[in-house]
């Protein structure tokens, strides 16, 4: 099974410092839904790994988060794509959990659900924590410059130098599909 793991906010949809608290606030980034459809049509399982500390902060509840994710899934499906699984961390930044990125728990959960090793699996994110989680499981970290990505690129630590950087999810998918064509 070929997997791609995506962060949500800043990669698929607009980032918000005030959090995405309602389905009507979920707004896809230009080209992101078509990019997911391209992955689906190329035979990839598209998975989402997302920190959702708004739950711990009391900004929204689990039913609202599920409704936001249903909105995302419906819009992706309307473009011919599919999201096969979503893993989320409900904890706040002060939590010492193993699932909040940069910890690898969400990625490990998705790998177990799909019974697929994560070595070399593309993990597309816009933050250092996305990239560090990918590195921790031996996946292929990829940075997009949307969301917080441009700021992340400017402050990239030496440990993350040399990772692939793309303008947006569509450009990252170009790289992923090009690699698939060579194998």
C-alpha positions as CSV (number, residue, x, y, z in Angstrom):
1,X,0.0,0.0,0.0
2,X,1.3,3.4,-1.0
3,X,0.7,6.1,1.7
4,X,1.0,9.8,1.9
5,X,0.4,11.6,5.2
6,X,-0.6,15.2,5.2
7,X,-0.9,17.8,8.0
8,X,-4.3,19.6,7.8
9,X,-4.1,23.3,8.7
10,X,-1.7,25.2,6.5
11,X,-1.3,22.3,4.0
12,X,-4.9,21.4,2.9
13,X,-6.8,24.4,4.3
14,X,-6.1,28.0,5.4
15,X,-4.2,28.3,8.7
16,X,-5.9,30.3,11.4
17,X,-4.3,31.7,14.6
18,X,-7.8,31.7,16.0
19,X,-8.2,28.0,15.2
20,X,-10.7,26.4,12.8
21,X,-13.7,26.1,15.2
22,X,-16.6,25.4,12.8
23,X,-17.1,23.7,9.5
24,X,-17.8,27.0,7.8
25,X,-14.3,28.3,8.8
26,X,-12.7,25.4,7.0
27,X,-11.4,26.9,3.7
28,X,-9.3,24.8,1.3
29,X,-6.1,26.3,0.0
30,X,-6.0,26.8,-3.8
31,X,-5.2,23.5,-5.6
32,X,-5.1,21.4,-2.4
33,X,-8.3,19.4,-3.1
34,X,-7.2,18.7,-6.7
35,X,-3.8,17.6,-5.4
36,X,-5.4,15.1,-3.1
37,X,-7.5,13.8,-6.0
38,X,-4.3,13.3,-8.0
39,X,-2.8,11.2,-5.2
40,X,-6.0,9.2,-4.9
41,X,-6.1,8.6,-8.7
42,X,-2.5,7.5,-8.7
43,X,-3.3,4.8,-6.1
44,X,-2.1,6.4,-2.9
45,X,-4.0,6.2,0.4
46,X,-4.2,9.7,1.7
47,X,-4.0,10.1,5.5
48,X,-4.2,13.1,7.7
49,X,-2.2,13.6,11.0
50,X,-3.3,16.8,12.7
51,X,-2.7,18.4,16.1
52,X,-6.1,19.8,17.3
53,X,-5.4,21.5,20.6
54,X,-8.6,23.5,20.2
55,X,-10.3,20.5,21.8
56,X,-8.2,20.8,24.9
57,X,-8.7,24.5,25.0
58,X,-12.5,24.1,24.9
59,X,-12.8,26.0,21.6
60,X,-14.8,23.2,20.0
61,X,-16.0,19.7,20.8
62,X,-15.4,16.3,19.2
63,X,-18.7,16.6,17.3
64,X,-17.6,19.9,15.8
65,X,-14.2,18.4,14.9
66,X,-16.0,15.5,13.2
67,X,-18.2,17.9,11.3
68,X,-15.1,19.9,10.1
69,X,-13.5,16.7,8.9
70,X,-16.7,15.7,7.1
71,X,-16.7,19.0,5.4
72,X,-13.1,18.4,4.3
73,X,-13.8,14.9,3.1
74,X,-16.9,16.0,1.2
75,X,-15.0,18.7,-0.6
76,X,-12.2,16.3,-1.4
77,X,-14.6,13.7,-2.7
78,X,-16.4,16.4,-4.9
79,X,-13.0,16.9,-6.6
80,X,-12.5,13.1,-7.2
81,X,-10.2,12.4,-4.2
82,X,-10.5,10.5,-1.0
83,X,-9.1,10.8,2.6
84,X,-8.6,7.3,3.9
85,X,-7.9,8.0,7.6
86,X,-7.6,10.9,10.0
87,X,-5.6,10.8,13.2
88,X,-5.7,13.8,15.5
89,X,-4.1,14.8,18.8
90,X,-6.7,16.4,21.1
91,X,-4.1,17.6,23.7
92,X,-2.7,21.0,24.3
93,X,0.9,22.1,23.8
94,X,1.7,21.7,27.5
95,X,0.6,18.0,27.5
96,X,3.2,15.3,27.7
97,X,1.4,13.0,25.3
98,X,3.0,10.8,22.7
99,X,0.6,11.8,20.0
100,X,1.1,15.6,19.7
101,X,3.6,16.3,16.8
102,X,6.6,16.5,17.0
103,X,6.1,13.2,18.9
104,X,5.5,10.4,16.4
105,X,2.4,8.9,17.9
106,X,-0.1,10.1,15.2
107,X,2.1,8.8,12.4
108,X,2.7,5.5,14.2
109,X,-1.1,5.1,14.7
110,X,-1.7,5.7,10.9
111,X,1.0,3.2,10.0
112,X,-0.6,0.6,12.3
113,X,-4.1,1.2,11.0
114,X,-2.8,0.6,7.4
115,X,-0.4,-2.2,8.5
116,X,2.3,-0.4,6.5
117,X,5.8,0.6,7.4
118,X,6.4,4.3,7.4
119,X,10.0,4.2,6.0
120,X,10.1,6.6,3.1
121,X,6.4,7.5,3.3
122,X,6.0,11.2,2.2
123,X,4.8,13.4,5.2
124,X,3.8,16.8,4.0
125,X,3.6,19.6,6.6
126,X,4.1,23.3,7.1
127,X,5.8,23.2,10.5
128,X,8.9,22.0,12.1
129,X,6.9,19.6,14.3
130,X,5.5,17.9,11.2
131,X,9.0,17.4,9.8
132,X,10.4,16.2,13.1
133,X,7.6,13.7,13.5
134,X,8.3,12.4,10.0
135,X,12.0,12.1,10.7
136,X,11.3,10.2,14.0
137,X,9.6,7.4,12.1
138,X,11.9,7.2,9.1
139,X,9.4,8.8,6.8
140,X,10.1,11.4,4.0
141,X,9.5,14.9,5.4
142,X,8.4,17.4,2.9
143,X,7.7,21.1,3.7
144,X,5.2,23.3,1.9
145,X,5.5,27.1,2.0
146,X,1.8,27.6,2.6
147,X,0.4,28.1,6.2
148,X,3.4,28.5,8.5
149,X,5.8,26.9,5.9
150,X,7.6,30.1,4.8
151,X,8.4,30.9,8.4
152,X,9.5,27.3,9.0
153,X,11.8,27.4,6.0
154,X,13.5,30.6,7.3
155,X,14.2,29.0,10.7
156,X,15.0,25.4,9.7
157,X,17.5,23.8,12.1
158,X,20.5,22.0,10.8
159,X,18.9,18.6,11.6
160,X,16.2,19.3,9.0
161,X,18.4,20.9,6.3
162,X,18.1,19.2,2.9
163,X,14.5,18.3,3.0
164,X,12.3,18.9,0.0
165,X,10.5,22.2,0.0
166,X,7.5,22.9,-2.3
167,X,5.4,26.0,-2.9
168,X,2.2,24.2,-2.0
169,X,0.6,20.8,-1.8
170,X,0.1,20.6,-5.5
171,X,3.9,21.1,-6.1
172,X,4.7,18.5,-3.4
173,X,2.4,16.1,-5.1
174,X,4.3,16.7,-8.4
175,X,7.4,15.5,-6.6
176,X,5.7,12.5,-5.0
177,X,4.2,11.4,-8.3
178,X,7.4,11.9,-10.2
179,X,9.2,9.6,-7.7
180,X,6.4,7.0,-8.3
181,X,7.0,7.2,-12.0
182,X,10.7,6.3,-11.5
183,X,9.9,3.2,-9.4
